[in-house]
Amino acid sequence: IPFIVTEHSSAFQRQKLSSSEISLAKEVFSSSKYNVAVSDVLAQDLFMLFNQDFIVIPNIVDTDYFTPAAQQNKKFTFLNVAHLNSNKNHQLLIKAFAELVKQKDARLVIAGAGEERKNLEQLIASLGLERKVLLFGKATRKEVKVLMQQANCFVLSSKVETFGVVLIEAMACGIPVISTKCGGPNKLIDADLGILCSLNISSLHQSMFDMIVKKIDRKLIRKKAVERY
């Protein structure tokens, strides 16, 4: 029976797989009728690893569910939705935000649960950001939608992402996005949709500052999300 593989995992790029898992993946990719990757970057990395061609089909978003809302937060609010782990790099995000609030009044909401929570709580306290940064905790799909609709900007600070579904969910809600250059997002974001930044505090801080003063066309962001995803 012919079968197709669609690969989403960043474990290949982050070198998280054992030699036996790599061997098994190679066998699967060699036997499949077609191999699909969710981004150009992942397709290239998998080709280098396995010498197999991968066609690119991006992730999709339910644009009937993720829709813009009439009102956003009055205080400029940055939102991040992710599992609280080291790859999602929330420490970088919080440190960059700490620099931002020395210049601009803003708020940061981080939705998600995970092993890094205690470390993030300690970092927030050490920087005196308890009134500026909210660790929302695990969010339902409905809560994520509402948070996105109310936010002024979505920010992703990851070290590695094969795609970044949260980015296109945010775009579908008509909000601009910031992302580190971490793989998949590199090809998702153009000047109409948001800002790509380097993986350091100063670049992320500057991008957040620029986003507060940037003129945003929310209808165009929504339009591009619907057309592309």
Buried (B, 14 or more C-beta within 10 A) or exposed (E): EEEEBBBBBBBBBEEEBEEEEBEEBBEBBEEBEEBBBBBBBBBBBBBEBBEBEBEBEBBEBEBEEBBBBEEBBEEBBBBBBBEBEEBBBBBBBBBBBBBBBEEEEBBBBBBBEBEBBEEBEEBBEEBEBEEBBBBBEEBEEEBBBEBBBBBBBBBBBBBBBBBBBBBBBBBBBBBBBBBBBBBBBBBBBEEEBBBBBEBEBEBBBBBBBEBBEEEBEBEEBBBBBBEEB
